[in-house]
Amino acid sequence: SSVLNALVGRSAVSVSRAPGRTRYFQTHFLTPRVRLCDCPGLVFPSHAPPALQVLAGVYPISQLQEPYSAVGFLAARLPLPTLLQLRPPTAAGGWTAWDICEAWAEKRGYKTAKAARNDVYRAANSILRLAADGRLRLCLRPPGYSAQKGE
């Protein structure tokens, strides 16, 4: 929606920082031959994995029931333990999404209300918000980029 408004040069569609503001499909003509479409994020079938949809801002983080797969997606592409300066997990082996969330909860002091355990759900949401706000930068190349670059 923001890009559409910038291209049209006026406030043609309403914009919100959180995804989900656009409720219906809208069409605007930039020129007689160029048509711009603004739609809710789930109108067109998506070829992107759900975790990427969350990180791209298409799906609201607040509506996630299971944020750990999105944290895992992010951790597979960024060195999160290094970027977040996390202490290594006590168990031998590599970092898992759960380990990253637990270490982040420990570092930030996120605790559950009743049992005072590390609040890994809150930590996962916090990490995803860092990425959504651009404080953790995830950059992906378009499909076929390296093949085109060699030509």
C-alpha positions, 0 to 999 in steps of 0.5 A: 500500500505504501509503495502504491501511494508513492508511485501514484503520488497521493494517498490513494489507499490507506496504510498501516504499519501492521499488516492487515489494513487492506481489506479488499482488492483495489485497482489504480491506473498509473498510466493507461497501460500500467495498472497497480493492484493493492490487495490483502496479503492472502488474496493471491496464492503464495509461493513463499513459505509461511515463515517468510510471509511473517518476516516480510510483514504479510502475516501479523506476528501477533496472530502467530500461534507457533513463532518458532518455525519463523525464528528457525527460518531466520536463524538458518539465514542469519547468525542470530546467536552472534548478532544477539550476543547469546550465550551458547546452550548447555546441551551439546550440538548446534543452536535450535530455534528454541535454544535461541528463544530461550537464550534471548528470554534469559538475556532480556529477562522475559519470565512467565508470570506463574512459574517464573520460567523463561518466556520463550514465546515472548522472546520469539515474538521479540526476535521476529519484531526485530526482523520486521522492524529492520533491526535484524536485516534479512536479504534474499536474492531473487530466484535465478539471481546467481545464474543471471549474474554469470551471463 
